[in-house]
Amino acid sequence: MSLPNEKRPWTYADYANLHEEKRYEGIDGILFMTPSPTPRHQRIVTALSALFFDFLQHSSCEVFVAPIDVCLFATKDTPLHDIKDWYIPDLIIVCDKQKIGDERIYGAPDLIVEILSPSTAKHDRITKFHSYERAGVKEYWIVDPIHETVEIYALQDGHFRQIRMHYKDETIHPYIFPNCSIELQKVFM
């Protein structure tokens, strides 16, 4: 759902100065409200983050869960008033410490997970899909809590290619972490 925009375009600096408790994503200077997640959504995010956290403990990669702002097309040197695109993914993994700022993530995370909800499914499947692809996110997961599936997309030659659709009774081996095993029965409880 987009915010009535009395000002266009919005920049990340404008967003950072909002005195609201609501969360918004910015896409090409237009604000979109991100609704609070459901308990089922939160269970899935919590399970995935715990499993990734265990796997990544002795690596240079870190897992983060929403709310955390990701400025896909920016660096730490980009002035906030020049940033017109930022997202709040459900879960991200960042392996380059230079991308982790004090208040936000700069540039493309290595892996992004979005949990579908009726109000955000189209946004996750189309708008975010193309933005994440363009930014160079190496792997993108779309998790469907209703059908209990996980679609895995890997960046190959600058484009996302669907690697596989996984179901609740399967084990996932992330494309960028082939030694990691995630049993989906532990995610879709």
N, C-alpha and C positions, 0 to 999 in steps of 0.2 A: 504494500500500500504506500503510495507516495504522499509526501507531506504537501499541503497547499504551499506553493512556493511564491511568497511575496517578493523574494529576491532570487534572481537567476543570473549567472550560475552561482551555486554554493561552492565554497572552497573548504578544505579541511580546517583552515583557520576559523572560518565562520562556524563550522560545526563544533569545534573545540570550545568556542565561546558561548554556545547555547546553554541556557540555564534550565535544562530539562533533564528529567531522569530517564527519558525514553532513549532507545538506541536507534540510530539511523545509519544507513549505508548511503554512500554518494556514488552516483554513476553519471559521469559526464556533467557534473555540477547540479544534478537533480537529487534531492533527498528522498529516500525510501525508508519507511519505518520497518523495523524488524520486530515482530511480535515476540512476546515471552514464550519460551518453549513449554511443551506439555511434560508431564511426569514421564511418559514413555520415551519421549525424545531425550530427556535428561538421563534416563537409565542407560540408553544406548551410548550417548556421548561419554558418560562416566565409565562404562565398561570398556569402550574402545580406548579411552585415554589411559586407563589403568593398564591395559594389556600393552599398549605402545610404551608407556612409561617403564614398565618392567623390561621390555626388550631393549630400550634405548639407554638404560642406566649407565652403561660404560662406553657410550659413544659421544660424539660431538653434537649429536642432534638432540633437540628438545621438543616436547609436545606441549601445546597450549590449547585451551578450550575457550569458547566464547564466554564473556565478551572480551575480545581483543581486536583492536583495529589493525587492518592490514592495508597499507598503502602500496598497492601492487606496482605502480609505475613510478615510484619515487625512491630516492636514497635518503640517507640521513642528512645530506646537504641540501635537499630540495626544500625551499621555503614552504611553510604550510599553506600560504595563500596561493601557491602554484599547484597544489594537489586538488584535483577535481574528482578522483576516483578512490574510494576506500570501501572495504568490505569487512564484515564481521562473520567469518566462517565459523562453523560449529566446532571444528577441530583442525589444527594445523600442526605440521612438523617442519621445523626449521633446522637445517644443518650448518648454515653459514652464520656464525656468531655476529658478523658485521651487520646482518639484517635486523638484529634484535636491538631496538632502541629502549630508552627508559620508559616510554609511554606507548609505543606502538611497534609494529613490524614494518620494515621497509623492503619492498621488492617481493618477488615471488617465493612463497614457501615451497619446500620440496614436495609436500603432500598436503592436500586439502580434503576434508571430509565434510559433506553437507548432508544433513538429515532432512528428508522431505517432510513437508507438512502441506495440507491443502492450500494454505494461503501463500506459500513460497515455492511450490513445486515448479511452476513455469519459470520463475526467476532463476532457480537453481539449475534447471535443465537447459536453459537458453542463454540468458544474459550472463550469469556467472560462468557457465561453461565456456563461452567464447572469451570472456575477459581473462579467465584463468589460463586458457590456452594461449592467448596473445601475450600474456605476461611471462610465460615460460614455466608454469607450474609443472613439475615432472610427473605427478600422479594425482588424479582426481577421483574420489569415490562419491557416488550418489547412493545413499542408504534409504531404502524404502521401508519404513517401519510397519506399514499395513501388510505388504506382501512378503516382508522379511527377506529382502534381497539386498545385495550390494553389487552395484555396477562399478567396475574398475576401468578407468581410462588412463592410458600412459601417453606421454608426449613423445611422438616419433616424427622426425623431420618437420618439426614445428606445428604438428597437428595432433589432437587427441585421437587415439585409436582405442576402441573398446577391446580390452584384453579378455574380459570374461564377466559373466553375470554369475554371482554366487548366491546360493540358497542357504537357509537356516541350518541345514544338516551338514554343511561343508566347512572345510578349513581354508582360509585365505592365506596366501603367501604374497604380500605386497610386491609389486613390480620392482620398486627401488630397494626393498629389503627382502630378498628372496629367502633369507634364513629365518625370517620371522613367521611364526604360525599363529593365526588367530582363528580359534574355533567359534563359528558364528552362534552356536548354541549358548555360548557364554555372553554373547552380545544381545541376542533376541530372547531374553529370559521372560 
